Amino acid sequence: MQGGGQNSSSQSSGLGGELRDQEFAIILDTLAECQGRRKEMAEKLGISPRTLRYKLAKMRDAGIDIPG
């Protein structure tokens, strides 16, 4: 039974990483679609410009090159 608990924990970590990667991909696609216009990006993504800045900074910290 304990092994099952450990499996669940490592699956959660993997899922979190996958979700983060998908979020980053969506942000990059939207960046290209909006030609770098951050206000338009935030509106399309349904988030505030401040949240977008936070997410872009998080992506930079993860080593992702943000064009524009």
C-alpha positions in Angstrom: 0.0 0.0 0.0 2.8 2.4 0.8 4.2 2.0 -2.7 0.9 3.1 -4.2 1.1 6.3 -2.2 4.6 7.0 -3.5 3.4 6.4 -7.1 0.6 8.9 -6.7 3.0 11.5 -5.4 5.4 11.0 -8.4 2.5 11.0 -10.8 1.4 14.4 -9.4 4.9 15.8 -9.9 4.9 14.6 -13.5 1.4 16.0 -14.1 2.4 19.4 -12.7 5.3 19.5 -15.1 3.2 18.5 -18.0 0.6 21.2 -17.2 3.3 23.8 -16.8 4.8 22.9 -20.2 1.3 23.1 -21.8 0.7 26.5 -20.2 4.1 27.7 -21.5 3.3 26.4 -25.0 -0.1 28.2 -25.0 1.5 31.4 -23.9 4.2 31.2 -26.6 1.6 30.4 -29.3 -0.5 33.4 -28.2 2.6 35.6 -28.1 3.2 34.7 -31.8 -0.4 35.1 -32.7 -0.6 38.6 -31.0 2.8 39.6 -32.5 4.1 40.4 -29.0 1.3 42.8 -28.0 1.1 41.9 -24.3 -2.2 43.6 -23.5 -3.9 41.7 -26.4 -2.2 38.5 -25.2 -3.6 38.9 -21.7 -7.1 39.5 -23.0 -6.9 36.5 -25.2 -5.6 34.3 -22.4 -8.3 35.7 -20.0 -5.7 36.9 -17.5 -4.6 40.3 -16.2 -1.5 41.9 -17.7 0.2 41.6 -14.3 -0.4 37.8 -14.3 1.0 37.6 -17.8 4.1 39.4 -16.7 4.5 37.0 -13.8 4.1 34.0 -16.1 6.6 35.4 -18.6 9.1 36.0 -15.9 8.5 32.4 -14.6 9.2 31.1 -18.2 12.4 33.2 -18.4 13.5 31.7 -15.1 12.9 28.3 -16.5 15.3 29.1 -19.3 12.7 29.7 -22.1 13.6 32.5 -24.5 10.7 34.9 -24.8 10.7 36.6 -28.2 9.9 40.3 -28.5 
